């Protein structure tokens, strides 16, 4: 999913419109700057590949390997551009990969680092239960949550909407202050204070269920999953981004 353009709300009528087609790289630049000023090194698993000259080259650091066998290596890491935790599988084939493994405490520290740079929100469900969720993102599953996720519809940290009395638009989580769900409609409030009424716009013609996913303070660093929190949109009452 391409990084979203800066967006604004038109004051009259609450209609939304795109301000520019240029990508907004400011959040990524701020994260990079913050990474440079972390006062102590935080490392987790480091993956190496041996090149034809026999030299080991780092292909990924600050990762967590969750499964490894003779055919592949499965690991997760924080994807800076998408601002969420993702999972990657390396097929060994004829290539030689090695892993410098970390201990449990180091893995806990790297998860804390991931939580600092993703989107954080408090999600309140229809029963009134609130959960603070880190590295939150939106993903899509078959209706009712049956089966695996829809790989043809990419996960995202943007929210596609059909604006009432307006057109379709997609809002980056970094622009959103809160979303209040009122049946099929929702009230979207942006960080600049502007708000409007909209409906969720499913980005596929396939039958699908949209869910918010992310990690909580109870997340297990060794889990194969990149989330321990999952809730369908229709069960959400409110979401407030920090």
Backbone torsions as a table, in degrees:
resi	resn	phi	psi	omega
1	UNK	NA	123.4	-179.1
2	UNK	-66.5	148.0	177.0
3	UNK	-61.7	135.1	-172.2
4	UNK	-76.5	149.4	177.4
5	UNK	-71.0	155.5	173.0
6	UNK	-57.7	141.6	-175.1
7	UNK	-126.3	154.8	174.8
8	UNK	-141.3	163.9	176.7
9	UNK	-110.1	131.7	176.1
10	UNK	-73.8	126.3	-175.5
11	UNK	-59.1	-35.3	-177.2
12	UNK	-86.0	118.3	175.1
13	UNK	84.5	-9.0	177.0
14	UNK	72.7	18.3	179.7
15	UNK	-79.2	151.3	-175.9
16	UNK	-109.5	149.8	175.6
17	UNK	-152.3	155.1	178.1
18	UNK	-75.6	140.7	-179.7
19	UNK	-94.6	-31.4	-175.6
20	UNK	-160.1	153.5	175.3
21	UNK	-94.3	-0.1	177.7
22	UNK	-76.0	138.8	180.0
23	UNK	-64.9	144.7	176.5
24	UNK	-91.4	101.2	-176.1
25	UNK	-96.7	1.2	-175.6
26	UNK	-60.3	-43.7	178.6
27	UNK	-59.5	-40.0	179.8
28	UNK	-65.4	-42.6	179.8
29	UNK	-63.7	-39.2	178.0
30	UNK	-64.4	-40.0	178.9
31	UNK	-65.6	-43.6	177.9
32	UNK	-59.6	-41.6	178.9
33	UNK	-63.7	-40.8	179.4
34	UNK	-64.9	-38.5	179.3
35	UNK	-61.6	-34.3	-179.2
36	UNK	-68.2	-22.4	-174.4
37	UNK	-110.1	18.0	172.3
38	UNK	-66.2	125.3	-169.3
39	UNK	-71.4	-13.1	178.7
40	UNK	-145.4	151.0	-177.3
41	UNK	-71.0	136.5	174.8
42	UNK	-121.6	118.1	-179.5
43	UNK	-129.0	152.5	173.2
44	UNK	-127.0	-137.2	-179.9
45	UNK	-72.2	142.8	176.0
46	UNK	-119.7	130.9	-179.1
47	UNK	-105.3	133.6	-179.5
48	UNK	-120.3	149.6	171.4
49	UNK	-122.9	136.1	177.8
50	UNK	-88.7	119.7	-178.4
51	UNK	-82.0	172.8	-177.5
52	UNK	-57.9	-22.1	178.9
53	UNK	-85.8	1.0	178.3
54	UNK	84.0	9.5	-179.8
55	UNK	-94.1	139.3	176.4
56	UNK	-83.2	127.1	-179.7
57	UNK	-116.3	132.1	178.1
58	UNK	-71.6	125.0	176.6
59	UNK	-106.6	-20.5	173.9
60	UNK	-163.4	135.7	173.2
61	UNK	-124.3	171.4	-178.2
62	UNK	58.2	36.7	178.7
63	UNK	-110.9	171.4	173.0
64	UNK	-129.5	114.5	177.6
65	UNK	-80.7	125.4	-176.5
66	UNK	-107.6	-16.4	178.9
67	UNK	-159.3	137.2	-179.1
68	UNK	-147.7	131.3	174.2
69	UNK	-144.4	-168.2	-174.8
70	UNK	-70.0	-18.2	-175.9
71	UNK	-101.9	-27.0	-174.8
72	UNK	-159.4	167.4	173.6
73	UNK	-126.0	125.9	178.1
74	UNK	-108.3	122.8	-179.6
75	UNK	-140.5	163.1	177.4
76	UNK	-125.3	153.9	-179.9
77	UNK	-157.4	169.5	177.7
78	UNK	-88.8	121.0	178.8
79	UNK	-90.6	110.8	-171.5
80	UNK	-62.5	-44.7	-175.9
81	UNK	-63.6	-40.4	-178.5
82	UNK	-87.5	-11.8	179.9
83	UNK	54.4	48.4	176.1
84	UNK	-156.2	166.2	178.6
85	UNK	-84.6	133.4	-179.4
86	UNK	-127.5	164.2	-179.4
87	UNK	-116.4	139.5	-176.7
88	UNK	-132.4	139.3	174.6
89	UNK	-114.9	124.8	175.5
90	UNK	-100.3	119.4	174.9
91	UNK	-85.0	125.4	-174.1
92	UNK	-65.1	-52.4	-178.2
93	UNK	53.2	-132.1	179.4
94	UNK	-89.1	-3.4	-177.3
95	UNK	-86.5	148.2	-180.0
96	UNK	-103.6	116.4	177.1
97	UNK	-115.3	143.5	173.2
98	UNK	-132.4	157.2	-177.6
99	UNK	-127.0	127.5	169.1
100	UNK	-93.1	106.0	-170.7
101	UNK	-83.8	150.9	176.7
102	UNK	-103.6	169.5	175.8
103	UNK	-93.8	177.9	-174.7
104	UNK	-63.0	-40.5	-179.4
105	UNK	-63.9	-39.6	178.1
106	UNK	-66.2	-35.6	178.0
107	UNK	-68.4	-37.9	176.0
108	UNK	-62.1	-40.2	-179.9
109	UNK	-65.3	-38.7	-178.4
110	UNK	-70.2	-33.4	175.8
111	UNK	-65.2	-40.3	176.4
112	UNK	-61.0	-37.0	176.5
113	UNK	-65.0	-44.0	178.0
114	UNK	-58.8	-41.9	-176.7
115	UNK	-63.8	-25.5	-178.8
116	UNK	-73.4	-25.2	-169.3
117	UNK	-113.6	-2.9	172.8
118	UNK	-90.8	-177.7	174.8
119	UNK	-80.1	136.5	178.7
120	UNK	-117.9	137.4	-178.8
121	UNK	-148.5	155.1	170.4
122	UNK	-102.6	120.2	-178.0
123	UNK	-105.3	125.5	177.2
124	UNK	-110.7	125.0	-178.7
125	UNK	-88.2	-179.3	-174.4
126	UNK	-67.8	-17.1	177.5
127	UNK	-87.8	-7.1	-179.1
128	UNK	98.1	-2.0	179.7
129	UNK	-75.9	130.6	-179.4
130	UNK	-111.1	139.6	179.5
131	UNK	-134.9	131.0	175.1
132	UNK	-84.0	124.3	-173.3
133	UNK	-121.9	130.9	179.0
134	UNK	-102.8	155.5	178.1
135	UNK	50.8	42.6	-175.2
136	UNK	-73.0	144.4	178.1
137	UNK	-152.1	172.9	-178.4
138	UNK	-112.3	132.7	177.1
139	UNK	-140.4	172.6	-168.7
140	UNK	-131.7	135.7	-176.6
141	UNK	-131.7	165.5	173.2
142	UNK	-60.9	155.9	-177.9
143	UNK	-54.1	137.4	179.7
144	UNK	78.9	3.9	178.9
145	UNK	74.9	15.5	-178.6
146	UNK	-84.5	128.5	177.9
147	UNK	89.2	-176.5	-176.3
148	UNK	-83.9	170.9	-176.9
149	UNK	-65.4	159.5	179.7
150	UNK	-83.4	98.7	-176.0
151	UNK	-67.0	-20.7	179.3
152	UNK	-74.6	-13.8	177.9
153	UNK	-114.9	105.6	-173.0
154	UNK	-67.2	146.8	171.5
155	UNK	-64.1	158.5	-175.0
156	UNK	-156.3	160.7	171.9
157	UNK	-115.0	42.2	174.5
158	UNK	-132.5	161.0	-176.2
159	UNK	-125.1	108.4	-179.2
160	UNK	-80.4	131.1	-175.0
161	UNK	-138.1	151.8	167.9
162	UNK	-105.7	111.7	-174.3
163	UNK	-77.9	135.3	177.8
164	UNK	-64.6	130.0	-176.4
165	UNK	61.1	27.7	179.5
166	UNK	-148.5	-152.9	-178.3
167	UNK	-117.9	-169.1	179.2
168	UNK	-83.1	143.9	177.3
169	UNK	-155.0	166.0	-179.3
170	UNK	-133.0	126.5	-172.4
171	UNK	-111.6	126.0	176.2
172	UNK	-66.7	143.4	179.9
173	UNK	-55.4	-31.7	-178.0
174	UNK	-65.9	-18.3	179.4
175	UNK	-90.0	-14.7	-169.2
176	UNK	-97.0	133.9	172.8
177	UNK	-91.2	-46.5	-178.8
178	UNK	-159.9	159.1	172.7
179	UNK	-134.2	124.2	176.6
180	UNK	-109.1	123.4	-176.0
181	UNK	-92.8	126.8	-178.0
182	UNK	-131.2	79.2	-174.3
183	UNK	69.0	-131.6	178.8
184	UNK	-77.8	-16.0	179.8
185	UNK	-98.2	163.8	176.8
186	UNK	-148.5	150.8	174.9
187	UNK	-100.5	119.6	179.9
188	UNK	-102.6	125.2	175.9
189	UNK	-117.4	125.7	-179.9
190	UNK	-89.9	165.7	-177.7
191	UNK	-66.1	-22.0	178.4
192	UNK	-83.3	4.8	175.4
193	UNK	94.2	-13.7	179.5
194	UNK	-76.8	152.9	-178.0
195	UNK	-145.9	164.4	178.8
196	UNK	-165.2	166.4	179.0
197	UNK	-100.3	138.5	-176.0
198	UNK	-152.3	172.3	172.1
199	UNK	-122.3	148.3	177.6
200	UNK	-67.5	136.6	-178.8
201	UNK	-109.0	104.3	-179.5
202	UNK	-64.9	124.1	-174.5
203	UNK	-83.9	28.7	178.1
204	UNK	-154.1	153.4	174.8
205	UNK	-86.6	-10.8	178.9
206	UNK	-72.0	150.9	171.5
207	UNK	-61.3	127.2	-174.3
208	UNK	-153.1	158.0	175.5
209	UNK	-122.3	125.0	177.8
210	UNK	-88.6	139.9	179.5
211	UNK	-135.9	147.0	165.5
212	UNK	-87.8	133.3	177.4
213	UNK	-132.8	158.5	177.8
214	UNK	175.0	-167.6	-179.2
215	UNK	-118.5	150.2	179.4
216	UNK	-114.8	-177.7	178.3
217	UNK	-67.1	-13.1	179.8
218	UNK	-96.2	7.0	-176.1
219	UNK	-61.9	134.8	178.0
220	UNK	-89.3	115.4	-177.6
221	UNK	-58.9	-24.8	-177.4
222	UNK	-90.2	-0.4	-179.1
223	UNK	-64.9	144.3	174.6
224	UNK	-71.6	-22.6	-179.9
225	UNK	-80.3	152.3	177.1
226	UNK	-99.0	17.1	178.0
227	UNK	-154.8	155.9	168.6
228	UNK	-130.9	10.8	176.7
229	UNK	-131.0	132.9	179.7
230	UNK	-151.8	131.0	179.6
231	UNK	-147.8	130.5	175.7
232	UNK	-66.4	149.5	-178.9
233	UNK	-57.1	-37.2	-175.8
234	UNK	-69.5	-10.8	177.6
235	UNK	-99.3	1.5	-178.0
236	UNK	-92.7	134.2	174.2
237	UNK	-95.1	-40.8	-178.0
238	UNK	-158.4	147.1	171.6
239	UNK	-132.6	129.8	-179.9
240	UNK	-122.2	120.7	-179.9
241	UNK	-86.9	145.7	178.8
242	UNK	-92.2	NA	NA
